[in-house]
Every structure is written in structure tokens, then in C-alpha cells.
Amino acid sequence: MELGDKAVGFLLTLTSLSIFTYYTFWVIILPFVDSDHFVHKYFLPQEYAILIPVIAGVVLLSFLSIFVGLVMLKSKKKKKTN
């Protein structure tokens, strides 16, 4: 495995772990912290904890559906030419 592949893998793992830690703290621990505590300024309002993953899921499913549709159309065109 190339050094570049390892670096990209490490970067993706580090990014995923950071996002998971931030989201877990935001959703599970932050509601139990006093609302006037300074740590609240580093997080978005709680409503976004649900809204952001839902929007990301809808976007991901949309792109996957479009990709599968395009592949099916391309496959159908290929069969007609043969």
C-alpha cells in the first residue's frame, strides 16, 4: 500500500472520529450542561442535531438514486446497440 493511500485513510479516519465525537458530545452530553455555560457557544442549536443528518441522508439517497438511474439508462442503451 502506498504512503499516500495510508495518509488518506488516516485523514478520513481522523475526520470521521472527530465528527462522531463532536456529534456525540452535542447530542448526548450538552443537554445536561447548564445553558449559560461557555461550551454552548461552540455548538449549534439542538434542532440542527436532527436537521443536518436528515438533510445529508436525503442528499445522499438522491445522489445514489440518480447514479443508479444513469447506470441503468447507460446499460439499456448498450444492450440496444449490440
C-alpha positions in Angstrom: 0.0 0.0 0.0 1.3 3.4 -0.9 2.1 6.0 1.6 -0.4 8.3 0.0 -3.2 5.8 0.5 -2.3 5.4 4.1 -2.3 9.1 4.6 -5.7 9.5 3.0 -7.0 6.6 5.1 -5.6 8.2 8.3 -7.1 11.6 7.4 -10.5 10.1 6.7 -10.4 8.1 9.9 -9.4 11.1 11.9 -12.1 13.2 10.3 -14.8 10.6 10.9 -13.7 10.2 14.6 -13.7 14.0 15.1 -17.3 14.3 13.6 -18.5 11.4 15.7 -17.0 12.8 18.9 -18.4 16.3 18.2 -21.9 15.0 17.4 -22.0 12.6 20.4 -21.0 15.4 22.7 -23.5 17.7 21.1 -26.5 15.3 21.3 -25.8 13.3 24.4 -23.8 15.4 26.9 -24.6 19.0 26.0 -28.3 18.8 27.1 -27.1 18.1 30.7 -24.8 21.2 30.7 -26.2 24.5 32.0 -27.4 26.7 29.2 -25.2 29.6 30.4 -22.0 27.6 30.3 -19.3 28.8 27.8 -19.2 25.5 26.0 -22.6 26.2 24.4 -21.1 28.8 22.1 -19.2 26.1 20.2 -22.3 24.2 19.2 -25.3 24.9 17.0 -28.8 24.9 18.5 -30.2 21.4 19.3 -32.7 21.5 16.4 -29.8 21.2 13.9 -28.7 17.9 15.5 -31.6 16.2 13.8 -32.0 18.5 10.7 -28.4 18.2 9.5 -28.3 14.3 9.4 -31.7 14.2 7.8 -30.7 16.6 5.0 -27.4 14.8 4.5 -29.3 11.5 4.2 -31.8 12.9 1.7 -29.0 14.3 -0.4 -27.1 11.0 -0.3 -30.1 9.0 -1.3 -30.9 11.4 -4.1 -27.3 11.1 -5.5 -27.4 7.3 -5.2 -30.8 7.2 -7.0 -29.6 9.4 -9.8 -26.4 7.4 -10.1 -28.3 4.1 -10.3 -30.7 5.6 -12.8 -28.0 6.8 -15.1 -26.2 3.5 -14.9 -29.4 1.7 -15.8 -30.0 4.0 -18.7 -26.5 3.6 -20.0 -26.8 -0.2 -19.7 -30.1 -0.1 -21.6 -28.5 1.9 -24.4 -25.6 -0.5 -24.6 -27.9 -3.5 -25.0 -29.8 -1.8 -27.8 -26.6 -1.2 -29.8 -25.4 -4.8 -29.5 
